[in-house]
Amino acid sequence: MLGSGDLTSNLSRQSEPSPSESTTPRVLTILSHVIEKLVARNDKLVDDMDKKLDGVTGLARVGKSLNVFHGVRAPNISIVKYLERLYKYTSCSPSCFVVGYVYIDRLTHKHPDSLVISLNVHRLLVTSVMVASKMLDDVHYNNAFYARVGGVSNAELNRLEMEFLFLLDFGVVVSSRVFESYCSHLEKEMMINGASQRIERAIVPNAVDDVTELSVEDTQSSSPPQGMD
């Protein structure tokens, strides 16, 4: 699968899962816009460090917490197309993308020397959305299916999930209040750029108080489609 870390070529080689019939939620457009800005800013920061450090790559000065999520090159698929692909084939609820963004934001605050860049953003997205789906959705696909959709091997996604959870100290609970605050933040980001869009408010079904911490168990609430190993 992804022995070389090339997510793009792996996506092109894989047969397509059966898509779910649904319209694309607005949250994907909003979230992709915000994440693209973040990645562009961080990529520029790394490039600027490259220019200042003679013979030393800027990545060498960035924290190593997210190294496991790095590919050998940035995938050709855009962030918005990748999010649309995840939604199209996994049928996860739109709330999963907001909660996945909360996880990534928590991760960057816990490890401020690590940057979300074009080399790691796709793996972070598929991992965060999958974990969010396990927390929020009563029925969800297993790791093997998410790996197939996301363009990574099942073994790699299992490893990414465990690393992701440990980096978060298993802090994967998102309360209704926090969920709403992140929705408002994402909407304000769009308004700043002249676009007024509201995120679908499907409330987090399994929301609990912020002080409560739960661990994610890899339960298989639904069987993978036929043809899956």
ZAKEVEX-671261 format. One record per residue: residue in one letter; residue number from 1; z, x, y of N, C-alpha, C in turn. Coordinates in nm, 3 decimals. Atoms other than C-alpha are relative to their C-alpha. Layout:
N
 type seq     npz     npx     npy    capz    capx    capy     cpz     cpx     cpy
    a NUM       Z       X       Y       Z       X       Y       Z       X       Y
...
//
This chain:
229
 type seq     npz     npx     npy    capz    capx    capy     cpz     cpx     cpy
    m   1   0.000   0.083  -0.120   0.000   0.000   0.000   0.000   0.087   0.125
    l   2  -0.008  -0.069  -0.128   0.128   0.190   0.301   0.057   0.139  -0.015
    g   3  -0.052  -0.133   0.020   0.189   0.533   0.168  -0.023   0.089   0.120
    s   4   0.032  -0.081  -0.117   0.022   0.681   0.475   0.056  -0.059   0.128
    g   5  -0.054   0.064  -0.120   0.192   0.442   0.715  -0.104  -0.070   0.084
    d   6   0.108   0.061  -0.077  -0.141   0.288   0.821   0.001  -0.150  -0.022
    l   7  -0.014   0.145   0.012  -0.062  -0.081   0.876  -0.134  -0.070   0.016
    t   8   0.127   0.067  -0.028  -0.409  -0.169   1.011  -0.090  -0.004  -0.121
    s   9   0.089  -0.004   0.116  -0.607  -0.055   0.708   0.056  -0.083  -0.113
    n  10  -0.061   0.080   0.106  -0.358  -0.225   0.478  -0.024  -0.149   0.023
    l  11   0.029   0.140  -0.031  -0.405  -0.559   0.656  -0.142  -0.035  -0.035
    s  12   0.141   0.029   0.025  -0.782  -0.532   0.623  -0.031  -0.002  -0.148
    r  13   0.026  -0.004   0.145  -0.763  -0.455   0.249   0.058  -0.120  -0.072
    q  14  -0.070   0.106   0.072  -0.530  -0.739   0.157  -0.076  -0.131   0.005
    s  15   0.053   0.135  -0.002  -0.652  -1.081   0.054   0.091  -0.088   0.083
    e  16  -0.077   0.084  -0.091  -0.544  -1.350   0.296   0.083  -0.103  -0.077
    p  17  -0.078   0.110   0.057  -0.255  -1.579   0.197  -0.055  -0.132   0.053
    s  18   0.045   0.130  -0.047  -0.314  -1.948   0.236   0.074  -0.035   0.128
    p  19  -0.067   0.031  -0.127  -0.246  -2.042   0.600   0.058  -0.138   0.002
    s  20  -0.054   0.133  -0.022  -0.029  -2.332   0.701  -0.077  -0.065   0.114
    e  21   0.073   0.070  -0.103  -0.194  -2.595   0.914   0.095  -0.038   0.113
    s  22  -0.089   0.028  -0.111  -0.018  -2.588   1.248  -0.058   0.062   0.126
    t  23   0.044  -0.056  -0.127  -0.083  -2.526   1.613   0.091   0.117   0.039
    t  24  -0.076  -0.117  -0.041   0.031  -2.202   1.771   0.102  -0.040   0.107
    p  25  -0.102   0.036  -0.099   0.363  -2.252   1.954  -0.007   0.091   0.123
    r  26   0.005  -0.075  -0.126   0.394  -2.138   2.316   0.086   0.125  -0.004
    v  27  -0.090  -0.114   0.003   0.676  -1.901   2.228  -0.073   0.128  -0.040
    l  28   0.073  -0.119   0.042   0.425  -1.664   2.067  -0.070   0.066   0.118
    t  29   0.067  -0.053  -0.119   0.228  -1.628   2.389   0.100   0.065   0.094
    i  30  -0.102  -0.051  -0.092   0.541  -1.581   2.596   0.061   0.129  -0.054
    l  31  -0.066  -0.116   0.060   0.705  -1.338   2.356  -0.093   0.121  -0.005
    s  32   0.094  -0.112   0.008   0.392  -1.128   2.308  -0.019   0.063   0.138
    h  33   0.015  -0.052  -0.135   0.356  -1.095   2.685   0.117   0.091   0.036
    v  34  -0.120  -0.077  -0.033   0.714  -0.972   2.724   0.005   0.130  -0.080
    i  35  -0.007  -0.119   0.085   0.696  -0.731   2.430  -0.111   0.099   0.035
    e  36   0.109  -0.089  -0.040   0.358  -0.593   2.538   0.037   0.080   0.124
    k  37  -0.045  -0.072  -0.120   0.507  -0.506   2.878   0.102   0.108  -0.037
    l  38  -0.101  -0.095   0.042   0.803  -0.337   2.710  -0.063   0.121  -0.069
    v  39   0.065  -0.107   0.075   0.583  -0.135   2.475  -0.084   0.088   0.093
    a  40   0.083  -0.077  -0.094   0.342  -0.032   2.753   0.088   0.092   0.085
    r  41  -0.090  -0.081  -0.081   0.634   0.090   2.965   0.057   0.117  -0.080
    n  42  -0.059  -0.105   0.082   0.791   0.284   2.679  -0.104   0.102  -0.045
    d  43   0.107  -0.094   0.036   0.458   0.434   2.568  -0.030   0.095   0.117
    k  44   0.024  -0.084  -0.118   0.405   0.558   2.923   0.113   0.101   0.018
    l  45  -0.114  -0.090  -0.011   0.754   0.706   2.924  -0.015   0.117  -0.097
    v  46   0.020  -0.105   0.099   0.678   0.898   2.605  -0.115   0.092   0.042
    d  47   0.113  -0.080  -0.047   0.342   1.012   2.745   0.041   0.091   0.115
    d  48  -0.046  -0.081  -0.112   0.510   1.132   3.063   0.086   0.117  -0.049
    m  49  -0.081  -0.108   0.056   0.758   1.332   2.856  -0.088   0.103  -0.067
    d  50   0.094  -0.093   0.062   0.466   1.483   2.664  -0.055   0.098   0.103
    k  51   0.059  -0.083  -0.104   0.321   1.613   2.990   0.100   0.100   0.057
    k  52  -0.102  -0.086  -0.058   0.650   1.761   3.107   0.049   0.106  -0.098
    l  53  -0.052  -0.092   0.102   0.739   1.929   2.778  -0.116   0.079  -0.060
    d  54   0.110  -0.085   0.046   0.505   2.217   2.703   0.009   0.022  -0.151
    g  55   0.007  -0.021   0.145   0.412   2.201   2.335   0.099  -0.081  -0.080
    v  56  -0.098   0.084   0.071   0.684   1.949   2.249  -0.034  -0.146   0.025
    t  57   0.033   0.141  -0.015   0.601   1.586   2.183   0.116  -0.077   0.061
    g  58  -0.103   0.081  -0.063   0.787   1.328   2.390   0.087  -0.072  -0.100
    l  59  -0.078   0.069   0.102   0.896   1.155   2.069   0.117   0.085  -0.048
    a  60  -0.108  -0.087   0.043   1.109   1.459   1.992   0.124  -0.018   0.087
    r  61  -0.112   0.021  -0.091   1.327   1.365   2.290   0.054  -0.143  -0.008
    v  62  -0.042   0.139   0.016   1.360   1.001   2.183   0.093  -0.011  -0.121
    g  63  -0.092   0.018   0.112   1.641   0.881   1.956  -0.072  -0.028  -0.130
    k  64   0.063   0.008   0.131   1.569   0.885   1.585   0.040  -0.124  -0.079
    s  65  -0.049   0.117   0.073   1.733   0.552   1.494  -0.114  -0.086  -0.053
    l  66   0.111   0.086   0.039   1.396   0.374   1.473  -0.111   0.075  -0.072
    n  67   0.106  -0.079   0.063   1.203   0.654   1.300  -0.054  -0.063  -0.127
    v  68   0.044   0.061   0.125   1.191   0.458   0.975  -0.106  -0.106   0.025
    f  69   0.096   0.104  -0.034   0.983   0.194   1.155  -0.132   0.058   0.054
    h  70   0.119  -0.062  -0.058   0.726   0.444   1.285  -0.114   0.008  -0.101
    g  71   0.121  -0.024   0.076   0.371   0.441   1.152  -0.064   0.130   0.046
    v  72   0.067  -0.124  -0.039   0.139   0.741   1.164  -0.087  -0.020   0.122
    r  73   0.079   0.033  -0.119  -0.067   0.563   1.428   0.027  -0.145   0.037
    a  74  -0.018   0.139  -0.044  -0.053   0.244   1.632  -0.105  -0.088  -0.066
    p  75   0.098   0.091   0.061  -0.217  -0.049   1.447  -0.099  -0.054   0.103
    n  76   0.102   0.056  -0.089  -0.537  -0.193   1.591   0.028  -0.145   0.038
    i  77  -0.026   0.141  -0.026  -0.409  -0.549   1.572   0.098  -0.012   0.117
    s  78  -0.085   0.017  -0.118  -0.257  -0.667   1.900   0.131  -0.069  -0.038
    i  79  -0.128   0.063   0.025   0.099  -0.791   1.926  -0.014  -0.151  -0.013
    v  80   0.014   0.146   0.004  -0.008  -1.149   1.999  -0.069  -0.044  -0.129
    k  81   0.069   0.035   0.124  -0.248  -1.154   1.702   0.091   0.020  -0.120
    y  82  -0.092  -0.025   0.109   0.020  -1.008   1.479   0.105  -0.111  -0.010
    l  83  -0.096   0.111   0.000   0.274  -1.272   1.583  -0.065  -0.128  -0.049
    e  84   0.072   0.119   0.046   0.014  -1.544   1.532  -0.022   0.005  -0.151
    r  85   0.019  -0.015   0.144  -0.054  -1.406   1.185   0.130  -0.032  -0.075
    l  86  -0.128   0.028   0.064   0.315  -1.414   1.096   0.030  -0.149  -0.001
    y  87  -0.027   0.144  -0.009   0.347  -1.772   1.216  -0.095  -0.080  -0.089
    k  88   0.104   0.075   0.073   0.022  -1.888   1.057   0.027  -0.002  -0.150
    y  89  -0.010  -0.011   0.145   0.099  -1.768   0.706   0.140  -0.023  -0.056
    t  90  -0.136   0.015   0.054   0.478  -1.784   0.677   0.061  -0.137   0.029
    s  91  -0.051   0.133  -0.035   0.532  -2.128   0.836   0.146   0.004   0.045
    c  92  -0.138  -0.004  -0.050   0.862  -2.007   0.982   0.008  -0.080   0.130
    s  93  -0.018   0.082  -0.119   1.007  -2.213   1.264  -0.018   0.086   0.125
    p  94   0.015  -0.077  -0.125   0.927  -2.109   1.626   0.128   0.068   0.045
    s  95  -0.128  -0.061  -0.039   1.298  -2.039   1.679   0.017   0.139  -0.060
    c  96  -0.015  -0.131   0.065   1.267  -1.744   1.440  -0.051   0.112   0.088
    f  97   0.056  -0.104  -0.085   1.059  -1.556   1.695   0.093   0.032   0.117
    v  98  -0.098  -0.025  -0.105   1.317  -1.602   1.968   0.118   0.079  -0.057
    v  99  -0.113  -0.068   0.061   1.598  -1.496   1.734  -0.039   0.142  -0.041
    g 100   0.047  -0.135   0.031   1.389  -1.201   1.614   0.001   0.089   0.122
    y 101  -0.004  -0.074  -0.126   1.357  -1.095   1.977   0.144   0.034   0.038
    v 102  -0.142  -0.028  -0.025   1.735  -1.126   2.016   0.044   0.120  -0.083
    y 103  -0.038  -0.112   0.087   1.778  -0.890   1.719  -0.053   0.133   0.055
    i 104   0.058  -0.125  -0.051   1.540  -0.631   1.866   0.070   0.042   0.127
    d 105  -0.072  -0.032  -0.123   1.715  -0.654   2.201   0.139   0.055  -0.030
    r 106  -0.131  -0.052   0.040   2.055  -0.607   2.035  -0.013   0.142  -0.053
    l 107   0.019  -0.132   0.060   1.918  -0.310   1.845  -0.019   0.106   0.108
    t 108   0.026  -0.098  -0.106   1.792  -0.138   2.160   0.125   0.024   0.086
    h 109  -0.124  -0.020  -0.073   2.128  -0.193   2.329   0.100   0.081  -0.081
    k 110  -0.088  -0.079   0.085   2.315  -0.050   2.032  -0.047   0.144  -0.012
    h 111   0.059  -0.134   0.014   2.079   0.248   2.020  -0.091   0.025   0.120
    p 112   0.078  -0.006  -0.123   1.969   0.297   2.381  -0.093   0.120   0.011
    d 113   0.089  -0.115  -0.005   1.809   0.636   2.314  -0.127  -0.020  -0.082
    s 114   0.119   0.032   0.079   1.555   0.472   2.081  -0.086  -0.101   0.074
    l 115   0.093   0.083  -0.076   1.245   0.305   2.219  -0.089  -0.082  -0.093
    v 116   0.100   0.082   0.068   1.028   0.017   2.101  -0.136   0.040   0.056
    i 117   0.130  -0.051  -0.043   0.679   0.168   2.117  -0.109  -0.050  -0.094
    s 118   0.112   0.051   0.078   0.334   0.103   1.976   0.003   0.046  -0.145
    l 119  -0.007  -0.050   0.137   0.414   0.310   1.666   0.097  -0.079  -0.088
    n 120  -0.101   0.068   0.082   0.706   0.090   1.556   0.011  -0.150   0.024
    v 121  -0.025   0.139  -0.039   0.677  -0.251   1.723  -0.041  -0.099  -0.109
    h 122   0.045   0.096   0.101   0.481  -0.422   1.443   0.097  -0.009  -0.117
    r 123  -0.098   0.002   0.110   0.725  -0.320   1.171   0.131  -0.062   0.045
    l 124  -0.121   0.064  -0.052   1.016  -0.423   1.391  -0.018  -0.151   0.005
    l 125   0.025   0.144  -0.011   0.855  -0.763   1.445   0.004  -0.070  -0.135
    v 126   0.002   0.068   0.130   0.786  -0.846   1.082   0.139   0.001  -0.063
    t 127  -0.136  -0.007   0.056   1.136  -0.731   0.984   0.093  -0.097   0.070
    s 128  -0.091   0.087  -0.076   1.315  -0.918   1.261  -0.030  -0.147  -0.025
    v 129   0.037   0.140   0.024   1.122  -1.242   1.207   0.041  -0.042  -0.141
    m 130  -0.039   0.033   0.138   1.183  -1.228   0.831   0.151  -0.022  -0.010
    v 131  -0.145   0.016   0.003   1.558  -1.178   0.879   0.040  -0.129   0.070
    a 132  -0.031   0.124  -0.073   1.566  -1.459   1.136  -0.033  -0.123  -0.084
    s 133   0.037   0.113   0.085   1.386  -1.690   0.894   0.104  -0.024  -0.109
    k 134  -0.103   0.015   0.103   1.647  -1.622   0.628   0.127  -0.063   0.058
    m 135  -0.119   0.055  -0.065   1.919  -1.713   0.877  -0.019  -0.145   0.045
    l 136   0.022   0.130  -0.065   1.754  -2.023   1.027  -0.064  -0.105  -0.087
    d 137   0.083   0.098   0.070   1.511  -2.186   0.789   0.058  -0.032  -0.138
    d 138  -0.050   0.041   0.131   1.624  -2.387   0.488  -0.094   0.047  -0.112
    v 139   0.101  -0.046   0.097   1.301  -2.289   0.310  -0.076   0.115   0.065
    h 140   0.071  -0.115  -0.054   1.146  -1.946   0.359  -0.061   0.080  -0.114
    y 141   0.063  -0.087   0.099   0.921  -1.701   0.179   0.087   0.124  -0.025
    n 142  -0.077  -0.119   0.035   1.057  -1.392   0.008  -0.060   0.125   0.063
    n 143   0.044  -0.125  -0.061   1.018  -1.028   0.108  -0.142   0.038  -0.041
    a 144   0.133  -0.038   0.048   0.709  -0.979  -0.107  -0.109  -0.072   0.079
    f 145   0.101   0.075  -0.076   0.522  -1.251   0.080  -0.007   0.050   0.144
    y 146  -0.001  -0.054  -0.137   0.630  -1.126   0.424  -0.067   0.137   0.005
    a 147   0.065  -0.131   0.005   0.519  -0.777   0.321  -0.152  -0.015  -0.005
    r 148   0.144   0.024   0.012   0.178  -0.910   0.224  -0.059  -0.045   0.133
    v 149   0.048   0.049  -0.129   0.140  -1.095   0.552   0.006   0.109   0.107
    g 150  -0.022  -0.099  -0.104   0.277  -0.808   0.760  -0.075   0.130  -0.018
    g 151   0.080  -0.120   0.020   0.062  -0.537   0.604   0.078   0.122  -0.043
    v 152  -0.080  -0.111   0.053   0.335  -0.326   0.446   0.026  -0.027  -0.148
    s 153  -0.033   0.020   0.141   0.441  -0.271   0.087   0.133  -0.073  -0.011
    n 154  -0.128   0.070   0.022   0.724  -0.476  -0.060   0.115   0.099   0.004
    a 155  -0.105  -0.101   0.002   0.924  -0.159  -0.120   0.034   0.046   0.141
    e 156  -0.026  -0.044  -0.137   0.882  -0.051   0.243   0.075  -0.108   0.078
    l 157  -0.066   0.106  -0.075   0.982  -0.391   0.382   0.145  -0.015  -0.045
    n 158  -0.139   0.003   0.047   1.292  -0.394   0.162   0.082   0.110   0.067
    r 159  -0.069  -0.112  -0.064   1.384  -0.054   0.304   0.019  -0.025   0.149
    l 160  -0.010   0.030  -0.143   1.310  -0.164   0.661   0.107  -0.105   0.027
    e 161  -0.100   0.105  -0.018   1.526  -0.474   0.620   0.141   0.057  -0.006
    m 162  -0.133  -0.057   0.014   1.826  -0.276   0.501   0.033   0.090   0.119
    e 163  -0.023  -0.086  -0.115   1.786  -0.019   0.779   0.026  -0.083   0.125
    f 164  -0.013   0.090  -0.114   1.748  -0.299   1.034   0.139  -0.061   0.005
    l 165  -0.131   0.064   0.006   2.067  -0.472   0.919   0.112   0.099   0.029
    f 166  -0.103  -0.099  -0.027   2.271  -0.153   0.923  -0.002   0.044   0.146
    l 167   0.008  -0.035  -0.142   2.142  -0.063   1.270   0.065  -0.106   0.088
    l 168  -0.062   0.111  -0.072   2.264  -0.405   1.384   0.146  -0.020  -0.039
    d 169  -0.134   0.021   0.055   2.595  -0.363   1.198   0.012  -0.142  -0.057
    f 170   0.007   0.133   0.060   2.490  -0.689   1.027   0.035  -0.110   0.099
    g 171  -0.025   0.102  -0.102   2.531  -0.875   1.355  -0.122  -0.087   0.020
    v 172   0.123   0.079   0.001   2.266  -1.137   1.284   0.022  -0.147   0.035
    v 173  -0.026   0.137  -0.042   2.433  -1.455   1.406  -0.037  -0.016   0.148
    v 174   0.037   0.031  -0.138   2.289  -1.610   1.723   0.049  -0.141   0.031
    s 175  -0.053   0.132  -0.034   2.477  -1.896   1.885  -0.103  -0.080   0.079
    s 176   0.088   0.087  -0.079   2.310  -2.193   2.055  -0.005   0.045   0.145
    r 177  -0.005  -0.045  -0.139   2.424  -2.059   2.391  -0.085   0.125   0.022
    v 178   0.078  -0.122  -0.011   2.273  -1.716   2.333  -0.149  -0.030  -0.018
    f 179   0.139   0.040   0.024   1.955  -1.872   2.196  -0.061  -0.060   0.128
    e 180   0.050   0.064  -0.122   1.916  -2.084   2.510  -0.017   0.101   0.112
    s 181   0.010  -0.100  -0.107   1.982  -1.788   2.740  -0.123   0.088  -0.018
    y 182   0.119  -0.081   0.024   1.706  -1.586   2.575  -0.127  -0.081   0.025
    c 183   0.115   0.085  -0.032   1.465  -1.880   2.598  -0.023  -0.003   0.151
    s 184   0.011   0.003  -0.145   1.539  -1.902   2.970  -0.050   0.134   0.055
    h 185   0.044  -0.133  -0.043   1.494  -1.527   3.011  -0.150   0.018  -0.022
    l 186   0.142  -0.016   0.030   1.154  -1.532   2.842  -0.086  -0.087   0.092
    e 187   0.074   0.089  -0.091   1.042  -1.829   3.053  -0.005   0.057   0.142
    k 188  -0.002  -0.058  -0.134   1.150  -1.654   3.374  -0.096   0.118   0.009
    e 189   0.094  -0.112   0.001   0.949  -1.348   3.274  -0.143  -0.049   0.021
    m 190   0.133   0.056  -0.018   0.640  -1.568   3.254  -0.020  -0.050   0.142
    m 191   0.009   0.052  -0.137   0.715  -1.729   3.590  -0.022   0.114   0.100
    i 192   0.017  -0.116  -0.087   0.737  -1.385   3.752  -0.147   0.041   0.004
    n 193   0.140  -0.038   0.009   0.381  -1.326   3.636  -0.094  -0.117   0.029
    g 194   0.084   0.109  -0.047   0.256  -1.658   3.774  -0.036  -0.103  -0.103
    a 195   0.028   0.098   0.104   0.255  -1.857   3.451   0.128  -0.075  -0.034
    s 196  -0.117   0.082   0.028   0.496  -2.145   3.402  -0.015  -0.065  -0.137
    q 197   0.004   0.055   0.135   0.549  -2.213   3.032   0.142  -0.014  -0.052
    r 198  -0.130   0.022   0.060   0.843  -2.356   2.843  -0.007   0.021  -0.150
    i 199  -0.010  -0.023   0.144   0.949  -2.249   2.498   0.046  -0.127  -0.069
    e 200  -0.042   0.115   0.079   0.979  -2.518   2.234   0.148   0.013  -0.034
    r 201  -0.145  -0.005   0.020   1.348  -2.604   2.212   0.040  -0.059  -0.133
    a 202  -0.052   0.038   0.131   1.397  -2.642   1.841   0.131   0.077  -0.016
    i 203  -0.129  -0.066  -0.008   1.768  -2.568   1.846   0.028   0.077  -0.128
    v 204  -0.034  -0.080   0.116   1.901  -2.301   1.615   0.085  -0.084  -0.095
    p 205  -0.073   0.091   0.088   2.009  -2.508   1.310   0.129   0.055  -0.055
    n 206  -0.119  -0.057   0.062   2.263  -2.265   1.170   0.086   0.074   0.101
    a 207  -0.073  -0.071  -0.105   2.415  -2.162   1.504   0.150  -0.015  -0.019
    v 208  -0.144   0.001   0.005   2.782  -2.070   1.509   0.051   0.075   0.122
    d 209  -0.057  -0.071  -0.113   3.020  -1.912   1.755  -0.040   0.147  -0.002
    d 210   0.039  -0.140  -0.011   2.935  -1.564   1.884   0.092   0.093  -0.076
    v 211  -0.096  -0.092   0.059   3.251  -1.416   1.739  -0.012   0.007  -0.151
    t 212   0.013   0.003   0.146   3.155  -1.506   1.383  -0.118   0.085  -0.043
    e 213   0.107  -0.084   0.051   2.951  -1.249   1.194  -0.026  -0.034  -0.146
    l 214   0.040   0.029   0.137   2.759  -1.330   0.878  -0.096   0.107  -0.048
    s 215   0.097  -0.093   0.056   2.560  -1.108   0.644  -0.118  -0.080  -0.054
    v 216   0.119   0.063   0.053   2.209  -1.185   0.529  -0.008   0.030  -0.149
    e 217   0.022  -0.019   0.142   2.164  -1.239   0.159  -0.146  -0.030  -0.029
    d 218   0.142   0.014   0.028   1.815  -1.203   0.018  -0.022  -0.112  -0.101
    t 219   0.020   0.115   0.087   1.804  -1.552  -0.129  -0.145  -0.042   0.004
    q 220   0.139   0.043   0.009   1.469  -1.683  -0.243  -0.002  -0.152   0.002
    s 221  -0.005   0.145  -0.013   1.459  -2.039  -0.109  -0.130  -0.066  -0.040
    s 222   0.127   0.057   0.043   1.095  -2.084  -0.200  -0.074   0.103  -0.081
    s 223   0.075  -0.090   0.082   0.865  -1.937  -0.456  -0.123   0.048   0.074
    p 224   0.121  -0.049  -0.066   0.580  -1.713  -0.338  -0.123  -0.073  -0.056
    p 225   0.119   0.068   0.048   0.226  -1.855  -0.368  -0.050   0.061  -0.129
    q 226   0.057  -0.051   0.123   0.034  -1.814  -0.690  -0.077   0.128   0.029
    g 227   0.068  -0.125  -0.019  -0.101  -1.467  -0.733   0.091   0.109   0.052
    m 228  -0.095  -0.097  -0.048   0.205  -1.300  -0.588   0.073   0.063  -0.119
    d 229  -0.075  -0.068   0.105   0.382  -1.039  -0.799   0.146  -0.043   0.002
//
